[in-house]
Amino acid sequence: MRLQPLNRLRTLLTILRLRLRGDTPGARFFVHSGLPRIAGRGRIRIAERVNWSCHGAPVAVEVGPGALLEIGARSFLNAGVEIVCHHLVRIGEHCRIGPRCVLADTNHHPVHEGQGVRVAPVTLGRNVWLGRGVTVLPGVSIGDHAVVAAGSVVFTDVPAREVWRGNPAAFVKCVHARDGFVRP
């Protein structure tokens, strides 16, 4: 893939920033149309051929102390994606994450007096597609080849090869896909 000069500069600046933080951006990591916002002292591992689009809104990543964000090979994060990682967020290979999606492994505040802040891992399997504006809440695991429709709020596990939609997200239909299938 041939990058425009500004996108090449953005990519190089982001890679430099990640390396200075002690993180590991993979080979052929690309940043398009703006600079992402990266905050926190946790670790970020990015596999090869990952793309972040910041067209119109930056990808925003917050990784708290001791936390780990892993992004699998050939995954794509669209404009305005926000990842809040205070423990563990794992994104599998070939995932497509639509604009303005939020993945958060914490609810930031206790719900009830005397109750602690909820922190639980968020995991996306291989070849998962999240439509525009999907919110994935703490403790959610989304299986391989699953699709979550635009605007959905996911607070329970989504099994592999299923389409879910709504608020709260609920099962719609099965996805027919071979194990080796990858969304373009």
C-alpha positions in Angstrom: 0.0 0.0 0.0 1.4 3.4 -1.0 0.8 6.1 1.6 0.4 9.8 0.8 3.3 11.8 2.3 1.1 13.2 5.1 -0.2 9.8 6.1 3.3 8.4 6.0 4.4 11.2 8.4 1.4 10.5 10.7 2.2 6.8 10.7 5.9 7.5 11.5 5.0 9.9 14.3 2.5 7.4 15.8 5.0 4.5 15.6 7.7 6.7 17.2 5.3 7.7 20.0 4.3 4.1 20.6 7.9 2.9 20.7 8.9 5.7 23.1 6.1 4.5 25.4 7.6 1.0 25.2 4.8 -0.4 23.1 5.2 -2.7 20.0 3.6 -1.5 16.8 3.7 -4.3 14.2 5.1 -4.1 10.7 3.1 -2.2 8.2 1.1 -0.3 10.8 -0.7 2.6 9.1 -2.4 5.8 10.4 -4.6 7.7 7.9 -5.9 11.3 7.9 -4.9 12.5 11.3 -3.1 11.6 14.5 -4.6 9.3 17.1 -4.9 10.2 20.8 -3.0 7.8 23.0 -3.1 8.1 26.8 -2.1 6.1 29.9 0.8 4.0 31.0 -0.5 0.5 30.1 0.9 -1.6 27.2 -0.3 -1.7 23.6 0.6 -4.5 21.2 -0.3 -4.0 17.6 0.2 -6.9 15.1 1.2 -6.5 11.5 -0.8 -4.6 8.8 -3.2 -2.8 11.2 -4.9 0.3 10.0 -6.2 3.3 12.0 -8.3 5.9 10.2 -8.6 9.2 11.9 -10.5 10.9 9.1 -12.8 13.4 10.8 -12.2 12.1 14.3 -9.1 10.5 15.9 -8.9 7.0 17.1 -8.6 7.5 20.9 -6.9 4.9 23.1 -6.6 5.0 26.9 -4.6 2.3 28.5 -4.4 2.4 32.3 -1.5 1.4 34.4 -0.9 -2.4 34.2 -3.5 -2.8 31.4 -2.9 -4.4 28.0 -4.5 -3.6 24.7 -3.8 -6.1 21.9 -4.9 -5.6 18.3 -4.6 -8.5 15.9 -3.2 -8.6 12.4 -5.0 -6.9 9.5 -7.6 -5.3 11.8 -9.1 -1.9 11.0 -10.2 0.8 13.4 -12.3 3.5 11.8 -12.6 7.2 12.7 -13.6 8.1 16.2 -13.1 4.6 17.6 -12.6 4.9 21.4 -10.9 2.1 23.4 -10.8 2.4 27.2 -8.6 -0.3 28.6 -8.0 -0.6 32.4 -7.3 -4.3 32.4 -7.5 -6.1 29.0 -8.9 -5.4 25.6 -8.1 -8.0 23.0 -9.1 -7.5 19.3 -8.6 -10.5 17.1 -7.2 -10.7 13.5 -9.1 -9.2 10.6 -11.6 -7.3 12.8 -13.5 -4.4 11.3 -14.5 -1.7 13.8 -16.8 1.0 12.4 -16.7 4.7 13.1 -17.5 6.0 16.6 -17.4 2.5 18.3 -16.5 2.3 22.0 -14.9 -0.7 23.6 -14.6 -0.2 27.4 -13.4 -2.8 29.9 -14.5 -0.6 32.8 -17.6 1.4 33.8 -15.4 4.1 35.5 -17.7 4.6 38.5 -19.5 2.4 41.0 -23.2 2.0 40.4 -24.2 1.5 44.1 -22.7 2.9 47.2 -20.1 0.7 48.7 -19.6 -1.1 45.4 -16.4 -1.1 43.4 -15.8 0.0 39.9 -16.4 -2.9 37.4 -13.4 -3.9 35.4 -13.6 -7.0 33.2 -11.8 -8.0 29.9 -13.3 -7.3 26.5 -12.5 -9.8 23.8 -13.2 -9.7 20.0 -12.6 -12.9 18.2 -11.3 -13.3 14.6 -13.1 -11.5 11.7 -15.6 -9.6 13.9 -17.4 -6.7 12.4 -18.8 -3.9 14.6 -21.0 -1.4 12.7 -21.0 2.4 13.3 -21.5 3.5 16.9 -21.5 0.1 18.6 -20.7 0.2 22.3 -19.1 -2.9 23.9 -19.3 -2.9 27.7 -17.0 -4.6 30.3 -16.8 -8.4 30.4 -18.1 -8.9 26.9 -16.6 -11.6 24.6 -17.6 -11.5 20.9 -17.0 -14.8 19.0 -15.3 -15.3 15.6 -17.1 -14.1 12.5 -19.8 -12.3 14.6 -21.4 -9.1 13.4 -22.9 -6.4 15.6 -25.2 -3.9 13.8 -24.8 -0.1 14.0 -25.8 1.6 17.2 -26.0 -1.5 19.3 -25.0 -1.7 22.9 -23.5 -5.1 23.8 -23.4 -6.1 27.5 -23.6 -9.8 27.2 -21.4 -12.3 25.2 -22.1 -12.7 21.5 -21.5 -16.3 20.2 -19.4 -17.0 17.1 -21.1 -16.6 13.7 -24.1 -14.6 14.9 -25.6 -11.2 14.0 -26.8 -9.1 16.9 -28.5 -5.7 17.0 -30.3 -3.3 19.3 -30.1 -1.7 22.7 -29.6 -4.1 24.5 -28.1 -6.1 21.6 -30.0 -9.3 20.9 -29.6 -12.2 18.4 -30.9 -11.6 14.9 -29.6 -14.5 12.7 -26.7 -16.8 12.0 -23.7 -15.8 9.9 -22.7 -18.4 7.2 -18.9 -18.3 7.0 -16.1 -20.8 6.5 -13.3 -20.7 9.1 -11.0 -19.1 6.6 -13.4 -16.4 5.5 -12.2 -12.8 5.9 -14.3 -9.7 5.3 -12.8 -7.4 2.7 
